Amino acid sequence: MLLLPVGNMISQYHVHDRSNEFIALDYGVNFLNSLEENAIIFTNGDNDTFPLWYAQAVEDPFAFEYTHEAQDVAPSAEAQATMDDALAYKNKYLKGIRQDVSVANLSLLNTPWYIRQLRDKEGILFKYPDEAIDGMRISRLQQNLIVPGTEASGSFVLSVDETPAWRPNEPFYRVSDLAVMQIIKDNFGHRPIYFAVTCESFIGFEDYTRNEGMVARLVLFPERT
């Protein structure tokens, strides 16, 4: 019984050895390097989130860092101070690339603790008090979402139907849907905002996104009709 696992290791080690495979790292690096400086990216689940976190957190000589200056954004003093605080915190604990990027996982955005973490540690403006975040629930809404932006980026109004068209079998908004809307409302024009192409939906913003490789950037005017 003691020799059986040893025999398995000897015979199978070469099949399961991952020491020279960098697919996950390259995947995360490619996503991060697709983004402008100080970007926010919404990701869908584990497979398109953990590689980005790994590339940001772990020092790796094979991780190539490329940043390009953000266009069409004008951070307010509040947004810039929040980003500076978050970057100082991440520089202290993370050793990888592109700490300027904030990764917002749509699955985790259904939880209050994660929304607070994005607000307090990632530099994402989220203008809800703690009690309002804790009180966020699945709901049905009918409203127009006004995204104010800045003088440089302008603002737009997104028509939000009572039944979300991006998820027709669910006639309600998840907490993550409401969180995405609030993050966009508070940060649009101050930071570049993207959806990973792996997201199951863009939470109603499909017409306001522009494909840029592995990401879709939120833009002011509809890209298609």
LINUR-V849927 format. One record per backbone hydrogen bond with DSSP energy under -1.0 kcal/mol. NH is the residue of the N-H (numbers start at 0). CO is the residue of the C=O. If there is no record, write none. Layout:
nh,co
NH,CO
NH,CO
This chain:
nh,co
6,2
7,3
8,4
9,5
10,6
11,7
12,8
15,11
16,12
20,17
25,21
26,22
27,23
28,24
29,25
30,26
31,27
32,28
33,30
34,31
36,67
38,35
39,191
40,101
41,193
42,103
48,45
49,45
52,48
53,49
54,50
55,51
56,52
57,53
62,59
73,188
79,75
80,76
81,77
82,78
83,79
84,80
85,81
86,82
87,83
88,84
89,85
90,86
92,88
93,89
94,56
95,55
96,54
100,97
101,38
103,40
105,42
108,104
109,106
110,107
114,110
115,111
116,112
117,113
118,114
119,115
120,116
123,117
127,125
132,128
133,129
134,130
135,132
138,172
142,159
144,157
146,155
153,149
155,146
157,144
159,142
166,163
169,166
171,169
172,138
177,173
178,174
179,175
180,176
181,177
182,178
183,179
184,180
185,181
186,182
187,183
189,186
190,186
193,39
194,215
195,41
196,213
198,195
204,201
207,204
208,205
209,216
211,214
215,194
216,209
217,192
218,207
222,206
